[in-house]
């Protein structure tokens, strides 16, 4: 499909996908050691060659159904403009306290610079201080960038540039901001959460916690990566000029384990009438609160605690049948498969979703609920007609990608849904 300028518009989580932003995992994923894996927000080191083959399945499926933009391509185009290049590099070097590298970065060609901004820039060892610091990179690799969902999210006609919880991911937001600010690729409003919060450290928001249920209903997770202050600012920014009623449903999340980092690790929408849920958190009685915020003409009119996300949505006319991550039979299976992103589904159209092959109990449960299980290769090779298909799950090999801490929804950032 031709890549014309896209007018941003996402009013639903499951409407037909028209355009999406991805980042193909590269050398940055391997530019770590066991010693710094935890700082990189990983629990283990990935085998890059296998991870890339798995990712190629995701990209191959998406290229069959939508226009696919690659972050690295867009970044390189931005860096060809000297003004944009200087502006982005100044922000990055100031934020990461590497101003002494600005001049050498400015001298690099756009392709070389784009590579270093993503894969990392080795430290110059010119002084004893540099040598004793025992730090290989001046600019750390962006280990998590293939999870493009987190650094920005499109809600309505707005590109929300997220304020990441971890400093190791700060540059992702700066790059995303430059991409949307350029106007070269996308048209829409831009909301930079760092800028409008005056870089308030209490404001945190990441895209994996933001689910667009309907044009007037936003579902947001509140946990380790998204603070209540971040949600307040997001509501104010998105709804300031809106007329009529809006609803924000907030689900509190555990701070640990790390598989609960975002709402979309325990809840994702499969279509207009079904959702994938992690039962122990989303359906059982827990200490984690669900809050319904009602707004009218941009102002909060009521805040109340409610009995779970599904109940709150049902009262707003969105009646979702829960499909249980890991299947209904065994809590052990539920816990294991949630850990490997078993609740993290990405919809390319209503009832047509992408998942990992490894979560067999989850797939069996979906099959019982009327979803056909289809290997990604059949879709890529055009041996399966998605247009004529009913409800289906397109499955990706997933031995390495899930070890980075996310699933298909984490790896995709929709720009336009019909």
C-alpha positions in Angstrom: 0.0 0.0 0.0 1.2 3.5 -0.8 2.4 5.5 2.2 0.6 8.8 1.9 0.4 11.2 4.9 -1.9 9.5 7.4 -4.6 11.4 9.2 -4.5 10.0 12.7 -7.8 8.5 13.9 -8.3 5.6 16.4 -11.8 5.6 17.9 -11.9 1.9 18.8 -9.6 -0.9 19.9 -10.9 -3.4 17.4 -12.0 -1.6 14.2 -10.3 -2.5 11.0 -6.6 -1.6 11.0 -5.6 0.8 8.2 -2.1 2.0 9.3 0.3 0.9 12.1 3.8 1.9 13.4 6.3 -0.8 14.2 10.0 -1.1 15.1 11.9 -4.1 13.8 14.1 -5.4 16.6 17.8 -4.9 15.8 21.3 -5.0 17.3 20.0 -2.9 20.3 18.3 -6.1 21.6 21.6 -7.9 21.8 23.7 -4.9 23.0 23.4 -6.0 26.7 24.9 -8.4 29.1 23.4 -10.3 32.0 24.8 -7.6 34.3 22.7 -4.8 32.7 19.7 -6.8 31.6 17.7 -5.8 34.7 18.4 -2.1 34.0 17.2 -2.7 30.5 13.9 -4.0 32.0 14.6 -7.5 30.8 14.7 -10.7 32.9 16.8 -12.5 30.3 18.8 -12.0 27.1 17.0 -12.6 23.8 18.4 -14.6 20.8 18.1 -11.9 18.2 18.1 -14.0 15.1 15.1 -16.1 16.4 13.3 -13.0 17.7 13.6 -11.3 14.3 12.2 -14.4 12.5 9.2 -14.3 14.9 8.8 -10.6 14.4 8.9 -11.0 10.6 5.7 -13.1 11.0 4.0 -10.2 12.8 5.1 -7.7 10.2 4.2 -10.0 7.3 0.6 -10.4 8.6 0.2 -6.6 9.2 1.6 -5.8 5.7 -1.2 -7.9 4.3 -3.9 -5.9 6.0 -2.6 -2.3 6.5 0.0 0.3 5.7 3.1 -0.4 7.9 5.5 2.4 9.0 8.9 1.6 10.5 10.3 3.9 13.2 13.8 3.6 11.9 12.8 4.8 8.4 10.9 7.7 9.8 13.7 8.7 12.2 16.2 8.7 9.3 14.1 11.0 7.2 13.7 13.4 10.1 17.5 13.4 10.6 18.0 14.5 7.0 16.7 17.9 7.9 19.4 19.8 9.8 17.0 21.9 11.9 15.1 18.8 13.0 18.3 16.9 13.6 19.8 19.6 15.8 16.5 20.0 17.8 16.2 16.3 18.5 19.9 15.8 19.4 19.8 18.8 21.7 16.9 17.3 23.6 18.5 13.9 23.8 21.9 15.0 24.9 20.5 17.4 27.5 18.1 14.7 28.9 20.8 12.1 29.0 23.6 14.5 30.2 25.8 13.7 27.1 26.2 17.3 25.8 29.8 16.7 25.1 28.8 14.3 22.3 26.5 16.8 20.5 29.1 18.0 18.0 30.2 14.5 16.9 26.5 13.4 16.6 25.7 16.4 14.4 28.5 15.4 12.1 27.1 11.9 11.4 25.0 11.1 8.4 21.3 10.5 8.9 21.5 6.7 8.5 24.5 6.4 10.8 22.9 8.7 13.4 19.6 6.9 13.3 21.4 3.6 14.0 23.3 5.0 17.0 20.2 6.6 18.5 18.5 3.2 18.5 21.4 0.7 18.9 23.5 2.8 21.3 26.6 5.0 21.1 29.8 3.7 22.7 31.5 5.9 25.2 34.7 7.8 24.3 37.3 6.9 26.8 39.5 10.1 26.9 39.9 10.5 30.6 40.4 8.5 33.7 36.9 9.4 34.8 35.5 7.9 31.6 37.7 4.8 32.1 36.7 4.3 35.8 33.0 4.7 35.1 32.9 1.2 33.6 30.1 2.2 31.2 30.3 1.0 27.7 27.6 3.2 26.2 27.3 7.0 26.3 23.8 6.6 24.8 22.2 3.4 26.0 20.7 1.1 23.4 16.9 1.2 23.2 16.4 -2.4 24.2 12.6 -2.0 24.5 11.8 0.0 21.4 10.2 -2.9 19.5 7.3 -2.5 22.0 6.2 0.6 20.1 2.9 0.7 22.0 4.5 2.2 25.1 6.1 5.5 24.0 3.1 6.9 22.2 -0.6 6.1 21.6 -3.2 7.5 19.2 -6.5 8.3 20.8 -9.1 9.8 18.5 -7.1 12.3 16.3 -4.4 12.8 19.0 -0.9 11.4 19.2 -0.2 11.2 22.9 3.6 11.2 23.5 3.9 9.2 26.7 6.0 10.1 29.7 7.8 6.8 30.4 8.3 5.4 33.9 11.9 4.4 33.3 14.8 6.7 32.2 16.2 4.0 30.0 13.1 4.5 27.7 13.1 8.3 27.7 14.7 8.6 24.3 11.9 6.5 22.8 9.4 9.3 23.7 11.8 12.0 22.3 12.1 10.1 19.0 8.3 9.6 18.8 7.7 13.2 19.6 10.0 14.3 16.7 8.2 11.9 14.3 4.8 13.3 15.1 5.9 16.9 15.4 7.6 16.8 12.0 4.3 16.7 10.1 6.0 14.7 7.4 4.1 11.4 7.9 1.0 12.0 10.1 -1.6 14.7 10.6 -3.3 15.2 13.9 -3.0 16.8 17.3 0.1 16.1 19.3 0.0 15.9 23.1 3.5 15.7 24.7 2.9 14.5 28.3 6.4 15.5 29.4 6.0 19.0 28.1 2.5 19.7 29.5 3.5 18.2 32.8 6.5 20.5 33.1 8.5 17.2 33.4 6.7 16.5 36.7 8.3 13.2 38.0 5.0 12.1 39.5 3.4 12.0 36.0 3.9 8.7 34.3 1.9 7.2 31.5 2.6 4.4 29.0 0.5 3.3 26.0 0.2 -0.3 27.2 -2.1 1.0 29.9 -4.4 2.9 27.5 -7.3 1.0 25.8 -9.8 2.8 23.6 -13.1 0.9 24.1 -15.3 3.4 22.3 -15.0 7.0 21.1 -16.4 8.1 24.5 -14.9 5.4 26.7 -11.3 5.1 27.7 -9.9 2.3 29.9 -6.7 3.0 31.7 -4.4 0.9 33.9 -2.9 2.4 37.1 0.2 0.6 38.2 4.0 0.6 38.0 4.1 2.3 34.7 1.1 4.7 34.8 0.4 7.0 37.8 -2.8 8.5 38.9 -1.2 11.9 38.2 -0.5 10.7 34.6 -4.1 9.6 34.2 -5.5 12.9 35.5 -3.3 14.8 33.0 -4.3 12.5 30.2 -8.0 13.0 30.9 -7.6 16.7 31.0 -5.6 16.8 27.8 -7.9 14.5 25.8 -11.2 15.8 27.0 -10.5 19.5 27.4 -12.2 20.6 24.2 -14.7 17.6 23.9 -18.4 18.2 24.1 -20.9 15.7 25.6 -20.2 12.9 28.0 -17.0 10.9 28.3 -16.1 8.0 30.6 -12.7 6.9 31.9 -12.5 3.6 33.7 -9.4 3.1 35.7 -8.2 -0.4 36.8 -5.6 -0.5 39.5 -2.8 -3.0 38.9 -0.3 -4.9 41.1 3.2 -3.4 41.2 4.6 -6.9 40.8 5.2 -9.4 39.2 6.6 -7.7 36.1 4.2 -9.5 33.8 1.5 -7.1 35.2 3.3 -3.9 34.0 0.5 -2.8 31.8 -3.3 -3.2 31.7 -3.0 -4.9 28.3 -1.2 -7.8 30.0 -4.3 -8.7 31.8 -7.1 -7.4 29.5 -7.5 -6.9 25.8 -10.5 -6.6 23.5 -11.1 -9.3 20.9 -14.1 -7.7 19.2 -17.3 -5.8 19.9 -18.6 -8.6 22.3 -15.6 -10.4 23.7 -12.5 -9.7 25.7 -9.5 -11.7 26.8 -9.1 -11.5 30.6 -6.7 -12.8 33.2 -9.3 -14.2 35.7 -7.4 -13.9 39.0 -7.1 -10.1 38.6 -10.1 -9.1 36.4 -12.9 -11.4 37.5 -12.0 -12.6 41.1 -12.5 -10.4 44.1 -9.2 -8.6 44.7 -7.9 -5.6 46.6 -7.3 -3.7 43.3 -9.8 -1.1 42.7 -11.8 -0.1 39.6 -12.9 3.5 39.4 -15.4 5.1 37.0 -14.8 8.8 36.1 -17.6 10.6 34.4 -16.9 13.8 32.4 -19.1 16.2 30.6 -17.9 19.0 28.3 -14.4 18.4 29.5 -15.0 18.5 33.2 -15.2 15.7 35.8 -18.8 15.4 37.1 -18.5 12.2 39.2 -15.9 9.7 40.4 -17.0 6.4 42.0 -15.7 3.0 42.7 -17.3 0.2 40.7 -17.4 -3.6 40.7 -14.9 -4.4 38.0 -14.2 -3.3 34.5 -16.7 -5.6 32.7 -19.5 -4.5 35.0 -18.7 -0.9 34.4 -18.6 -1.3 30.7 -21.8 -3.3 30.7 -23.6 -0.3 32.3 -22.3 1.9 29.4 -23.7 -0.5 26.8 -20.5 -2.5 26.1 -21.4 -6.0 27.1 -18.2 -8.1 26.8 -18.1 -11.9 27.3 -14.8 -12.8 29.0 -12.5 -15.4 27.5 -10.2 -16.7 30.1 -6.4 -16.5 29.6 -5.0 -19.9 30.2 -8.4 -21.6 30.1 -11.0 -22.1 32.8 -9.7 -25.3 34.2 -6.4 -24.6 36.0 -5.1 -21.5 37.8 -1.5 -22.8 37.2 -2.1 -22.6 33.4 -3.6 -19.2 33.8 -0.6 -17.9 35.6 2.0 -19.4 33.3 0.3 -18.2 30.1 -0.3 -14.7 31.5 3.4 -14.5 32.2 4.0 -15.2 28.5 1.6 -12.5 27.3 -1.3 -14.8 27.0 -3.8 -12.0 27.6 -2.1 -9.6 25.2 -4.0 -9.7 21.9 -3.9 -7.3 19.0 -7.0 -6.9 16.8 -6.6 -6.2 13.1 -10.4 -6.2 12.7 -13.4 -7.1 14.9 -13.0 -10.7 16.0 -9.7 -11.1 14.1 -6.7 -11.0 16.4 -3.0 -11.9 16.7 -1.5 -14.0 19.5 1.5 -16.3 20.3 1.3 -20.0 19.4 2.9 -21.0 22.7 -0.2 -20.2 24.9 -2.0 -23.4 24.0 -4.6 -23.3 26.8 -5.6 -19.8 25.9 -6.0 -20.8 22.2 -8.1 -23.8 23.2 -10.4 -21.5 25.1 -10.7 -19.2 22.2 -11.4 -22.1 19.9 -14.3 -23.1 22.2 -15.6 -19.6 21.8 -15.7 -19.7 18.0 -12.3 -18.5 17.0 -10.4 -20.4 14.3 -6.7 -20.9 15.0 -4.6 -19.9 11.9 -0.8 -19.9 11.7 0.7 -16.6 10.5 2.4 -18.3 7.6 -0.9 -19.1 6.0 -1.9 -15.5 6.1 1.4 -14.3 4.8 1.4 -16.8 1.9 -2.2 -15.8 1.1 -3.5 -19.3 1.8 -6.1 -18.0 4.2 -8.7 -15.4 3.2 -9.0 -12.9 6.1 -11.7 -11.0 4.3 -14.0 -14.0 4.2 -13.0 -15.5 7.5 -15.1 -15.3 10.6 -13.6 -14.9 14.1 -9.9 -16.1 14.0 -6.6 -16.0 15.9 -3.5 -15.6 13.8 -0.7 -17.2 15.7 3.0 -16.1 15.8 5.9 -18.3 16.9 6.9 -16.9 20.3 9.9 -18.4 22.0 12.0 -15.3 22.1 9.8 -12.2 21.7 7.7 -12.8 24.8 10.9 -12.9 26.9 11.2 -9.2 26.3 8.1 -8.8 28.3 5.2 -8.2 25.9 2.9 -9.6 23.1 1.4 -8.5 19.8 -0.4 -5.5 21.2 2.7 -4.2 22.9 4.6 -4.4 19.5 2.0 -2.5 17.5 1.0 1.2 17.6 -2.1 1.8 15.5 -2.3 5.1 13.6 -5.6 4.7 11.8 -8.6 2.4 12.2 -11.6 2.6 9.9 
